Amino acid sequence: MKKTGRYETSGLTENRFEPGSRGRVLKNLLGIRRKSEMDRVEREFFLRTLYGLTKTCDNNHRFIATDIKHFHNIWLGDIYEWAGKYRRVNISKGDFPFAAAAHIQSLMEEFENGPLKRHTPCYGMNETRLIKALAEVHVELVLIHPFREGNGRIARILSTLMALQGGLPILDFNGISGKKKEKYFAAVRNGLDRDYGAMEEIFKEIIWKTFSASSPR
């Protein structure tokens, strides 16, 4: 099993590293070898993608699996050849395995016909209903972890677009770090038992922080 910093992976494909990166940067279309540079480029492209998508958000759109692949491709298509494609390697974080690669296609179909169909579009939802929708959709997508990299940020894009449909501003996820990050991963793991309560609390805090940051001082 190979380690790639944040995750451990198994399998042979999609595990190639950029020559000269000392196994820290995945093979990419830009020839970037330094992890700090790749982090910067991914972050810049992510913000560009996020704000571009928020400007085209349709309040009445029901999200489907193809949308999620499209988001991933818009963000990383100029960086990785596998952008927008479901992963073909198994991934774990520590001793926690995400969904097996062989099951991703069927799991994403279930995700589309289950949580996405139940909870989107979010237009007209009250805050309690919206928080429940955000929590379940976010947890289930992260548990599937459909892509080689960038799953958490893709889940944030989807959450942000759902929140905009529900009348909220662009969500501020910056507070999820340190101990709060461990709390976040614990909330994701709770989703294995269809328990979304902890993630609902996290989204309540995110929404509160979002409104606090946008309020005049």
RODO-2510 file (C-alpha; in nm, 4 decimals, decimal comma):
residues 217
     n   res          X          Y          Z
     1     m     0,0000     0,0000     0,0000
     2     k     0,1357     0,3416    -0,0972
     3     k     0,1108     0,6543     0,1111
     4     t     0,0401     0,9896    -0,0531
     5     g     0,0495     1,2215     0,2475
     6     r    -0,3167     1,2633     0,3372
     7     y    -0,4334     0,9230     0,2211
     8     e    -0,3128     0,5694     0,1739
     9     t    -0,3928     0,4048    -0,1572
    10     s    -0,3825     0,0581    -0,3013
    11     g    -0,3678    -0,0443    -0,6644
    12     l    -0,1388     0,0470    -0,9520
    13     t    -0,3205     0,3066    -1,1614
    14     e    -0,3526     0,6731    -1,0614
    15     n    -0,0602     0,6256    -0,8210
    16     r     0,2039     0,7818    -1,0420
    17     f     0,4007     1,0688    -0,8957
    18     e     0,5602     1,3604    -1,0738
    19     p     0,9280     1,2823    -1,1401
    20     g     1,1452     1,4785    -0,9006
    21     s     0,8666     1,5345    -0,6466
    22     r     1,0038     1,2709    -0,4048
    23     g     0,6648     1,1014    -0,4009
    24     r     0,4841     1,4124    -0,2709
    25     v     0,3033     1,5344    -0,5835
    26     l     0,0876     1,3222    -0,8130
    27     k     0,1691     1,3124    -1,1833
    28     n     0,0167     1,6268    -1,3294
    29     l    -0,0283     1,8134    -1,6562
    30     l     0,1601     2,1201    -1,5325
    31     g     0,4808     1,9419    -1,4368
    32     i     0,4623     2,0750    -1,0797
    33     r     0,7011     1,8986    -0,8423
    34     r     0,6763     2,0999    -0,5206
    35     k     0,3859     2,0199    -0,2894
    36     s     0,3561     2,3808    -0,1730
    37     e     0,3210     2,4943    -0,5342
    38     m     0,0599     2,2282    -0,6097
    39     d    -0,1347     2,3241    -0,2978
    40     r    -0,1335     2,6874    -0,4116
    41     v    -0,2453     2,6047    -0,7666
    42     e    -0,5209     2,3690    -0,6476
    43     r    -0,6437     2,6340    -0,4032
    44     e    -0,6494     2,9083    -0,6687
    45     f    -0,8298     2,6866    -0,9205
    46     f    -1,0736     2,5751    -0,6514
    47     l    -1,1736     2,9296    -0,5579
    48     r    -1,2110     3,0207    -0,9238
    49     t    -1,4346     2,7157    -0,9776
    50     l    -1,6411     2,7745    -0,6646
    51     y    -1,7205     3,1367    -0,7398
    52     g    -1,7841     3,0627    -1,1052
    53     l    -2,0377     2,7955    -1,0136
    54     t    -2,2118     3,0173    -0,7589
    55     k    -2,2840     3,2691    -1,0344
    56     t    -2,4666     3,0066    -1,2402
    57     c    -2,6503     2,8351    -0,9544
    58     d    -3,0105     2,7492    -1,0453
    59     n    -3,2488     2,7469    -0,7487
    60     n    -3,4631     2,4782    -0,9103
    61     h    -3,1863     2,2422    -1,0194
    62     r    -3,1855     1,8895    -0,8825
    63     f    -2,8236     1,7794    -0,8588
    64     i    -2,7159     1,4498    -1,0122
    65     a    -2,3936     1,2481    -1,0147
    66     t    -2,2904     1,3932    -1,3500
    67     d    -2,2921     1,7414    -1,1951
    68     i    -2,0417     1,6290    -0,9340
    69     k    -1,8099     1,4850    -1,1997
    70     h    -1,8472     1,8109    -1,3896
    71     f    -1,7481     2,0181    -1,0833
    72     h    -1,4389     1,8031    -1,0352
    73     n    -1,3394     1,8363    -1,4000
    74     i    -1,3844     2,2142    -1,4037
    75     w    -1,1628     2,2450    -1,0965
    76     l    -0,8852     1,9954    -1,1734
    77     g    -0,9143     1,9322    -1,5474
    78     d    -0,6133     2,1522    -1,6250
    79     i    -0,4056     1,9779    -1,3574
    80     y    -0,4752     1,6025    -1,3662
    81     e    -0,5706     1,3756    -1,6549
    82     w    -0,8099     1,1811    -1,4302
    83     a    -1,0130     1,4871    -1,3264
    84     g    -1,3866     1,4273    -1,3434
    85     k    -1,3419     1,0496    -1,3505
    86     y    -1,4236     0,8111    -1,0691
    87     r    -1,1149     0,6704    -0,9028
    88     r    -0,9874     0,3215    -0,9760
    89     v    -0,7785     0,2849    -0,6630
    90     n    -0,8869     0,2079    -0,3085
    91     i    -0,8300     0,4845    -0,0548
    92     s    -0,8162     0,4901     0,3233
    93     k    -0,7396     0,7534     0,5835
    94     g    -0,5495     0,5879     0,8672
    95     d    -0,7488     0,2768     0,9506
    96     f    -1,0690     0,4127     0,7945
    97     p    -1,1406     0,2819     0,4415
    98     f    -1,3584     0,4787     0,2047
    99     a    -1,5831     0,2988    -0,0435
   100     a    -1,4088     0,0391    -0,2597
   101     a    -1,3296     0,1693    -0,6063
   102     a    -1,5173    -0,1169    -0,7724
   103     h    -1,8422    -0,0003    -0,6094
   104     i    -1,8199     0,3731    -0,6785
   105     q    -2,0319     0,3764    -0,9938
   106     s    -2,3210     0,1951    -0,8270
   107     l    -2,2838     0,3937    -0,5039
   108     m    -2,2990     0,7223    -0,6930
   109     e    -2,6139     0,6023    -0,8699
   110     e    -2,7650     0,5239    -0,5288
   111     f    -2,6491     0,8636    -0,4037
   112     e    -2,8185     1,0328    -0,6978
   113     n    -3,1448     0,8435    -0,6534
   114     g    -3,1353     0,8704    -0,2737
   115     p    -2,9952     1,1764    -0,0911
   116     l    -2,9639     1,4015    -0,3969
   117     k    -3,3170     1,3262    -0,5130
   118     r    -3,4612     1,3653    -0,1614
   119     h    -3,2778     1,6833    -0,0690
   120     t    -3,2328     1,8893    -0,3854
   121     p    -3,3302     2,1389    -0,5001
   122     c    -3,3200     2,3208    -0,1648
   123     y    -3,5241     2,6245    -0,2676
   124     g    -3,7954     2,7048    -0,0139
   125     m    -3,6552     2,4904     0,2699
   126     n    -3,6562     2,6319     0,6208
   127     e    -3,3214     2,6360     0,8008
   128     t    -3,3824     2,3158     0,9983
   129     r    -3,4755     2,1226     0,6857
   130     l    -3,1834     2,2712     0,4934
   131     i    -2,9322     2,1746     0,7623
   132     k    -3,0561     1,8156     0,7553
   133     a    -3,0221     1,8119     0,3760
   134     l    -2,6706     1,9551     0,3856
   135     a    -2,5544     1,7129     0,6527
   136     e    -2,6780     1,3936     0,4890
   137     v    -2,5657     1,4810     0,1363
   138     h    -2,2241     1,5965     0,2552
   139     v    -2,1568     1,2899     0,4691
   140     e    -2,2714     1,0394     0,2079
   141     l    -2,0598     1,1976    -0,0663
   142     v    -1,7481     1,2075     0,1509
   143     l    -1,7974     0,8435     0,2519
   144     i    -1,8079     0,7390    -0,1130
   145     h    -1,4987     0,9517    -0,1882
   146     p    -1,5521     0,9089    -0,5621
   147     f    -1,2345     1,0800    -0,6864
   148     r    -0,8600     1,0240    -0,6546
   149     e    -0,8158     1,3620    -0,4831
   150     g    -1,0291     1,6602    -0,3880
   151     n    -1,3363     1,4862    -0,2465
   152     g    -1,3750     1,7075     0,0593
   153     r    -1,3571     2,0244    -0,1464
   154     i    -1,6027     1,8896    -0,4026
   155     a    -1,8408     1,8121    -0,1156
   156     r    -1,7972     2,1726    -0,0017
   157     i    -1,8829     2,3013    -0,3482
   158     l    -2,2011     2,0940    -0,3516
   159     s    -2,2923     2,2083     0,0014
   160     t    -2,2365     2,5705    -0,0961
   161     l    -2,4579     2,5432    -0,4046
   162     m    -2,7294     2,3709    -0,2017
   163     a    -2,7057     2,6452     0,0619
   164     l    -2,7391     2,9127    -0,2065
   165     q    -3,0518     2,7382    -0,3346
   166     g    -3,1827     2,7563     0,0219
   167     g    -3,1217     3,1301     0,0451
   168     l    -2,7961     3,1288     0,2426
   169     p    -2,4766     3,3152     0,1499
   170     i    -2,1599     3,1343     0,0375
   171     l    -2,0650     2,9082     0,3271
   172     d    -1,7459     2,9691     0,5240
   173     f    -1,5705     2,6372     0,5921
   174     n    -1,2426     2,7935     0,7095
   175     g    -1,3065     2,7115     1,0754
   176     i    -1,2706     2,3356     1,0179
   177     s    -0,9122     2,2874     1,1316
   178     g    -0,7188     2,1441     1,4255
   179     k    -0,9479     1,9748     1,6785
   180     k    -1,2520     2,0771     1,4767
   181     k    -1,1154     1,8760     1,1859
   182     e    -1,1125     1,5638     1,4024
   183     k    -1,4687     1,6434     1,5045
   184     y    -1,5581     1,6751     1,1370
   185     f    -1,4078     1,3344     1,0484
   186     a    -1,5870     1,1784     1,3454
   187     a    -1,9144     1,3209     1,2102
   188     v    -1,8395     1,1665     0,8701
   189     r    -1,7733     0,8272     1,0290
   190     n    -2,1055     0,8486     1,2146
   191     g    -2,2669     0,8448     0,8733
   192     l    -2,1830     0,4758     0,8427
   193     d    -2,4746     0,4245     1,0839
   194     r    -2,6921     0,6839     0,9051
   195     d    -2,6340     0,9156     1,2005
   196     y    -2,6048     1,2713     1,0678
   197     g    -2,6650     1,4573     1,3938
   198     a    -2,3004     1,5510     1,4509
   199     m    -2,2683     1,6862     1,0976
   200     e    -2,5886     1,8844     1,1439
   201     e    -2,4255     2,0544     1,4431
   202     i    -2,1191     2,1324     1,2328
   203     f    -2,3328     2,2903     0,9617
   204     k    -2,5189     2,4950     1,2213
   205     e    -2,1825     2,6314     1,3339
   206     i    -2,0703     2,6938     0,9741
   207     i    -2,3912     2,8851     0,9000
   208     w    -2,3601     3,0877     1,2203
   209     k    -1,9999     3,1760     1,1355
   210     t    -2,0963     3,2624     0,7785
   211     f    -2,3609     3,5081     0,8911
   212     s    -2,1325     3,6507     1,1628
   213     a    -1,8574     3,7173     0,9093
   214     s    -2,0982     3,8930     0,6720
   215     s    -2,2638     4,1073     0,9394
   216     p    -2,1544     4,4743     0,9564
   217     r    -1,9320     4,5578     1,2516
***
